[in-house]
């Protein structure tokens, strides 16, 4: 069983200090794929980075600008191109002048017809491409490292906050739910490899874009991996039992 973490206290639009270096503002876009809303993270004080600006909601932009009053945004970092993560990046850039960092949308995303996601921001194009991971971003008292974690979509990037041994995991690992991996842009082999990569880093805390942090990281990721392996075994058994089509497998596997 995955030890889900679902309890979180916040007010929409409020800026909460959730760790010594991290503040969070939650957008009012709850739904079946966003949980209670998109959590936009502000890293540092004075000169700051913003991770996952979120959906293009004027009230969320206003809340972010209020939280950032008197500060300089040096980096806008985007985990991936889904419409609950990236669309507000350009409006935030227009307000702050900061460059946008992320991984551009791949061609396979354009062909994808995904009904199990909040939608795609197919126009997302970062100013600086960090697809391969390894990029380092610094400010007063904080250091972020980009880690390529393809799988959920092909362009997913996580960001490690080195001073707190924490990972902003986007939708790669979420405390409240498992992650959608839908081809052709989503790839289960890449996703499992990315899970192994994150697990090997031994982070103390995960900060997903949706929901509360995951504090007990190693057993949580281990359960995530075990769940996927169990699903794989179920699919193989369903095929062996004669359920050759996905629509026949779903009521069996998700009874």
URHU-V287314 format. One record per residue. N is the residue number from 1. PSI is psi as a letter, one per 20 degrees, with the letter a starting at -180 (999 if undefined). BURIAL is + if it has 16 or more other ideal C-beta (glycine too) atoms within 10 Angstrom, else -. Layout:
N:PSI:BURIAL + N:PSI:BURIAL
This chain:
1:p:- + 2:p:- + 3:m:- + 4:q:+ + 5:o:+ + 6:i:- + 7:p:- + 8:p:+ + 9:p:- + 10:r:+ + 11:p:- + 12:p:- + 13:i:+ + 14:q:- + 15:o:+ + 16:p:- + 17:o:- + 18:i:+ + 19:r:+ + 20:h:- + 21:i:+ + 22:p:+ + 23:q:+ + 24:p:+ + 25:p:+ + 26:p:+ + 27:q:+ + 28:m:- + 29:l:+ + 30:q:- + 31:r:- + 32:i:- + 33:i:+ + 34:i:+ + 35:d:+ + 36:i:+ + 37:r:+ + 38:p:+ + 39:o:+ + 40:p:+ + 41:p:+ + 42:p:+ + 43:p:+ + 44:a:+ + 45:q:+ + 46:f:- + 47:o:+ + 48:r:+ + 49:q:+ + 50:p:+ + 51:p:+ + 52:m:+ + 53:h:+ + 54:a:+ + 55:q:+ + 56:m:+ + 57:p:+ + 58:h:- + 59:h:- + 60:h:+ + 61:g:+ + 62:g:- + 63:h:+ + 64:g:+ + 65:h:- + 66:g:- + 67:h:+ + 68:j:+ + 69:p:- + 70:j:- + 71:r:- + 72:p:- + 73:o:+ + 74:h:+ + 75:p:+ + 76:o:+ + 77:p:+ + 78:p:+ + 79:h:+ + 80:r:+ + 81:j:+ + 82:q:+ + 83:i:+ + 84:j:+ + 85:g:+ + 86:h:+ + 87:h:+ + 88:i:+ + 89:g:+ + 90:g:+ + 91:h:+ + 92:h:+ + 93:g:+ + 94:h:- + 95:h:- + 96:h:+ + 97:j:- + 98:q:+ + 99:q:- + 100:p:+ + 101:p:+ + 102:a:+ + 103:p:+ + 104:q:- + 105:p:+ + 106:r:+ + 107:h:- + 108:h:- + 109:h:+ + 110:h:- + 111:i:- + 112:p:+ + 113:n:- + 114:o:+ + 115:j:- + 116:k:- + 117:r:+ + 118:i:+ + 119:r:- + 120:p:+ + 121:m:+ + 122:i:- + 123:i:- + 124:p:+ + 125:o:- + 126:q:+ + 127:h:- + 128:p:- + 129:p:- + 130:k:+ + 131:h:+ + 132:i:- + 133:r:+ + 134:i:- + 135:q:+ + 136:p:- + 137:p:+ + 138:q:- + 139:a:+ + 140:o:- + 141:j:- + 142:q:+ + 143:p:- + 144:p:+ + 145:p:+ + 146:p:+ + 147:o:+ + 148:p:+ + 149:m:+ + 150:q:+ + 151:f:+ + 152:f:+ + 153:r:+ + 154:i:+ + 155:k:+ + 156:p:+ + 157:p:+ + 158:r:+ + 159:p:+ + 160:p:+ + 161:o:+ + 162:h:- + 163:h:- + 164:j:+ + 165:l:- + 166:q:+ + 167:p:+ + 168:o:+ + 169:j:+ + 170:c:+ + 171:j:+ + 172:g:+ + 173:p:+ + 174:q:+ + 175:h:+ + 176:i:+ + 177:r:+ + 178:r:- + 179:p:+ + 180:p:- + 181:n:+ + 182:o:+ + 183:r:- + 184:i:- + 185:h:+ + 186:q:+ + 187:o:+ + 188:h:- + 189:g:- + 190:h:+ + 191:g:+ + 192:h:+ + 193:h:- + 194:h:+ + 195:g:+ + 196:g:- + 197:g:- + 198:g:+ + 199:h:+ + 200:i:- + 201:i:- + 202:l:- + 203:q:+ + 204:h:- + 205:q:+ + 206:p:+ + 207:n:+ + 208:r:+ + 209:h:+ + 210:p:+ + 211:a:+ + 212:r:+ + 213:q:+ + 214:o:+ + 215:h:- + 216:n:- + 217:g:+ + 218:g:- + 219:h:- + 220:g:+ + 221:h:+ + 222:g:- + 223:h:- + 224:g:+ + 225:g:- + 226:h:- + 227:g:- + 228:g:+ + 229:h:- + 230:h:- + 231:g:- + 232:g:- + 233:h:- + 234:g:- + 235:g:- + 236:g:- + 237:h:- + 238:h:+ + 239:g:- + 240:h:- + 241:j:- + 242:j:- + 243:n:+ + 244:i:- + 245:q:- + 246:g:- + 247:h:- + 248:h:- + 249:h:+ + 250:g:- + 251:i:- + 252:g:- + 253:h:- + 254:k:- + 255:999:-
